Amino acid sequence: MSERAATRPAVRPGIDVFLDSAGAGLRDARLGLIAHPASVTSDLVFAADAIRAAGFDLRALFGPQHGARGEKQDNMIESDHYTDPVTGLPVHSLYGDVRKPTPAMLAGLDAGLFDLQDVGVRVYTFMWTMALGMEACADAGVRFVVLDRPNPIGGVRREGPVLREGYRSFVGLHPVPLRHGLTCGEMARWLNEERGIGCDLTVIPCDGWRRDMSWHDTGLPWVMPSPNLPTPDSCTAYPGMVLLEGTNLSEGRGTTRPFELFGAPWLDPPALVARLGRVGLPGVLLRPCHFEPTFQKHARALCGGAQLHVTDPDAFEPVRTAVEILVAARALAPDDFAWGAPPYEYEETHPPIDILWGGPSLREGVDAGATAAGILAGVDGELEAFGESVERYLMYQAGTEPQASPPPHLPPKSTTNGK
């Protein structure tokens, strides 16, 4: 047995399966790759290097938000087109004036590979880079291949409202819940059929992943998919705490624990934690603290707030927790708490919080003094309807090995392993 086989993790990402299965019939194809720093094999070889080393004809790279090499630290900093210093390949930026690959970018390619580590949240832009890439490939007659990866926060729970019509943006292009519970491959299958993209789609599944797995269960090393999600713990908090981006509260950017630390110079930590302690938030303890961000909101100012300590990820409800935090901050400091103003993620009209939430109901509810329960009323029905719509596109189960191929009733255009 080889050393690599002896140390093989419980889960192998789609890139490993792709390389081990002769590349889904793409051995002689001219390829483009949408990648970022977390696009690595299970033994941490960058996907572009692994694909080239395996003899495939890789012609171009495409970089999402933060860049193909993760060169952009802060949020909403655009990337330029450039030549990759390692491979010498052209790198086309998909986060700037261009977010959908142009015909010129796709010219001469037979297939586009997508290998981004997503985090299971609607407002994370990588899913929408995938959707726009699928649209562009459908228009150009180029095959689109998703090299699937685990959802690091699991695939069992869904939370938060479904995006409302009229609130589409680059942090939400289709009616998806805030925490959607899908992998990129599953989302691609749903988008392709239910949302009518209609590209020539192949999904290469993860091997060994189950919906009820935590990231630690996978045995895979963690590589930051973006600079402000440094650990699996930060991903656990992200589905709710990302909402603080739409306020004048710091969500912990500029600290070493983004989305776990939060606060503002005008918040009283003991009063905040005492109020939140009375609402019975499951699976989490809040520690009153002070911190000083080095950049972003309240940079170099002492902020009072709290740190989330998730004690039971299965019980923790990040979206409800964040809504309770917003309700508490507004009640404790009504003259200081404020919503952010546009622009936000290329949206010039709606307040950022409405774009993040997927509609105005969170902002309106908090301003009206509503409870978190009142703000979240009706969300369960939306989640049930979404779950029904995606059921036939799921590729993995909880507690068992993933399916080796799509259900037989799935339309044949969405394929797995080229079958």
N, C-alpha and C positions, 0 to 999 in steps of 0.2 A: 504493500500500500504506500502511495506517495505521501510526502509530508503534507501537501495541500489537501489530499483526501482525508488524512487523519485528523486534520483540524477544521474540516468543513463545518460551517455554521449550520444551525437548524434550518435557516432559510437562505436560498440563493436568489438574488435579484434577477430580473429579466435579462440584463446584460450578460450574466454568467450563462443562463440558459441559451441565449442567442449564440454565444461563442461556442458552446458545447454541442449545438445541434446543427452545425453547418450553416447557420445564418439565415434560416427561413427562405432559402432559395435565392439569396442575394449575393452569392459568391462573386458573380461577375457584374454586379450592379454598381452604378456610380452613386455614391451616398453622400447625404448631408446629415449632420448631427446637431440636434438641439441639446446643449449640455451646460453644466455648471460644476462647481467644485465637488459636489456630492455625487456626480456622475462617475462612480467608481465601481469596479468589480468587488466581490466579497473579500479579496485580498488587497484592496486599496490601489489598484492600477486605474488611472484615469481612463474613462471609456474611449476617448479618441485614440490614446496610445494602444489600448488593448485591441481595438478594432483594426488599427493599422498593422499591429504586430501579427494579427491573425491572417493577414493577407488581403483584407478587404480594401476596396478602392474608395477611400474617404476623400471627398473633394472640398468640403466646406464645413465650417462650424457656424452655429447660430447661438447667440447669447441672449438669455432672458434678463429680467431685472437683476441688478447687481453684477451682470456680466458673465461671460463664459468662464472666466477664471476667478470670479468673485471679487473683482477689483474695486467695486463701488461699495464702500462701507455703509453710508447713510441711506435712508429711505428716499425714494423718488429722485434719485440722481441718475440721469440718463447716461447711457454708454454710447461710444462712437464705434463706427466700423473700423477694423484694424486688421493687421496681419498677426496671426498667433506666433509668439516668439519661440514656442517649442516645436510646433509641427510645420510652421511656415504656411499654414492654410489661411485663406481669408476667413475672417470672423464677421458675420453680419449681425448687427445689433437689432434685437427685437424689443428694445425698451428705449424709446426716444420718439423721433418723428415717425418712425416705422415700427409698428407692433405686429403687423401681419406680413409674412414673407412676400416679397414682390416677385412677379414673373422673372425678372432679371436674376434675382437671387437663386431661383429654382432652375434656371436654364441649365440644361446639360445633366440634371440629376434624374436618376430613375426612382429613387426612394429617399424619403426623409425619415431618419430615426429620431425618436423622442426619448430622452433618458434624463428626466428631472426628478429629484426627490421632492415630492409634494408633502404637505403636512395635514391634509384632510379638512381644510377650511376654505369656504367660498372666497374670502377676500385675499387669499394668497395668489399672486398673479400667475404662477406657473401653470395652473390649470387652464387659464385663459390664453396663455401663449400656445398651449397645446391645441385649444379649440381653433384659434386663428390659423395655426399651422395646418390643421386638418382642412380648413376651408380653402387655404391657398393651394394645398396639394390637390384637392378636389377640382379646383378651377384649372390647374395646370396638367392634370392627368398624371400626377406623380403619386406613387404608393406611399402610404404613411404607416410607420411601424412603431408601436409603443413598446418600449422595453420596461415592463411594469416593475414597480417597487412597492414595498409594504406601506400601508398607511401607519405612520408612527404613533398615532393616538388610537389605533384600533378601528375595526370596521363594524362594530356592533351598535354603538350609540349614535344618534343624530340629535342635534340641538339647534335651537334658534329658528327664526322665521325664514320662509322661502322668499327669495328676491321678488319684489313687486314689479309689475310692468311700469315702465316710466323711470326706473332707477337703475338702468343698465349702465355699466361703466367697466373699466379695465379691472376692477375688483369684483365683477359680477356681470357676466354676459348672458347667463341663462338662469331660469328659475330653479335655484338650488338652495338648500338650507345653509345656514351659517356653518354648521358642522355637518358634513354630508355623509361621512362614513364609507366612502368609496376609495378605491385605488385609482390611479390615473387610467389604467387600462379599462376598468369598469366604467369610469366616467366617459372615456372615449367611445365605448360601445353604445352607451346611452345617448350621447350627443349625436353620434353618427346616424342612429336610427330614429330616435324620438324627436330630435331637434333638426333632423333633415339635412345634416351636413353631407352625407353621402359620398365620402371619400373611399378609396380602395384601402381599407383598414385591416391591419394585422396587429394582434396583441400577443406579445410573448410574455406569458405569465411568470410570476415568481414561483419558485419550487419550494413547497413546504410551508407557505404562509397560511395562517388561519385568522379569521376575523377577530377572535378574542385574544390575540397575541398583543402584548406590549412590545415596545421596541427591544427591551432587554431580553425578551423571549426569543427574538430572532437570532441572537448570536452574532449579529452584524455589527461592525464598528460604526459609530456615529460620526458623520461628517456634516458640518454645518451647511444646510441648503441655502442659507442666507446669513449675513453676519450677526443679526440680532436674534437668531434662534440657535444659541451655542450648544444646547443640551436637549435631550429628550424631555427633561422637566419643563423647559421653556415652551416646548411644543404642547405639552399638556395644558398649560395655562392659556396659550395663545387664542383658542377659539372664542374666549370671552374677553380677555384683557386687551385684544387688538381694538376693541371698541373705544378704548381710552384715547386712541389716536384722533378721534373726532371731538376731543374736549381739550381744555387747557390743563388737564391733569397729565403729569408725566407717567408714561407707561413703562418707565425704567430704561428707555433707550439712553445710551451714554453711561450705563452702569454694567457691571459684570453679570447681572441677573435680570435682563430685560423680560418684561411681561410677568415677572414674579414680584418685583418691587414696583410700587406705584405711590404717587403722592403729589404734593404741591407745597410751596412755601407757606400757604395760608391754611393748611389742614392741621388739626390737632390729633396726633396719632392715638392717644388713649381714648379720646371721645369717639373717634372713628371706629376703632376696634371694638369698643364696648357696644356701640350701636349695631355693628355687624354681628357681634356675638349673640345678640338677641333674636336674630332671624333664623338661626339653626342651619347654617350652611354645611352640607354633608361632605365628608372626605377631605376637609381642609382646615388648617389652623392659620390664623392671622396674627402676626407678630408686629406690634407697634414699633416703628423705627424711623430714623432719619437717614437721608442719603443725599449726595450731591452729584447730579449728572455732569459728565464731562462735555457733552454736546447735546443737541436737540433742545426740547423744551426745558426751561429753567436751568440752562447750562450754568455751572459754577455757582448755583444758588442752593442753599440748604432747604431740602424738601422734607416735610413731615408726611408720613403715610404708613404703609405696612408692607410686609412681605408675605406672600402666599406660601405656605408649607403644605403641600399636598400629601396627606397621610394615607389616602385610599383612592387611587386613580379610578377605580371602577365605580365608586360612589360619587366622586367629585363631579360637580356640574359647573363647568367654567362659564357658560353663558349666563346662567342664573346668578352666579357669583358676581360677575361683572355688572349685571343690571342692578343688583343690590348695592354694589359699590357706588354706582352713579347716583342712585336714589339717595344714599347716605351722604355723599359729597355735596349734592345740591341742597339737602336739608340742613347740613351743618354749616355750610358757607354759601348762602344764597347770593350774597353780594359779590363773591369772588369766582364761584364756579361759572364757567361759560363754555358754550359749544364753539368749535372751530369754524372758521369761515372758508368758503371755497377760494381758490381751486384746490382740488384733491384728486390725484390719479387721473388727470386729464378731464375731469368733470368741473365745469365752470359755474354751474347753476345751483345745484342742490348742496346743502350743508354736508360736510364730510360724514357726520354721524348718520345721516339718512342713507348715504351711499354704502356705508359699512353695514348698517342694520338691514338694508334692503327696502326701506320705506321710512315714513316719518313717525311711526307710532311710538318708537322708543323716546325720541326727543319730546314729542308732544306729551307722552305720559309722564316723563320725569318732570317737565315744566309744570304740569298740572298737579303734581303731588301724588300721583298714583303709586300704588305698591308694585313691587316687582311681579307679584302674582297677577295683578291686573294687567300689567304691560305684556306679560307672556300668555295671557288668556287666548286660546284659539290656536296656539302654535302646535300643540299635539296633533290636531287634525291635519294641519299642513304637512307635518312630518309623516303621518300615516299615508297620506296621498302620494307624497314623493316616494316613500318606500315601496308602494305598490307599483309605481311607474318604473322603478329601476330593478325590480326583483328579477326579471328574466335576463338581465345583463350582468348579474353577479357571477364572479368566477371562483369565489372562495367561500368556504363554510366555516362555522365556528366549531371547534373541537374535533375536526377531521382534516384529512389532507385536502388541498384544493382540487377542484375539478381539473382534469387534464384537457378538457375541450369544452366549448360552449354547449349549453343545453341543446338538444336536437331540434327544438322548435325555433331556435334563433335564426333570423334571416341569414343566408349564407354569406352576404357581403362582409359582415363582421366576423373575422376568423381568428383562431388562436393557433400559434405555431404553423401558420400557413395552411392549415387543413381546411 
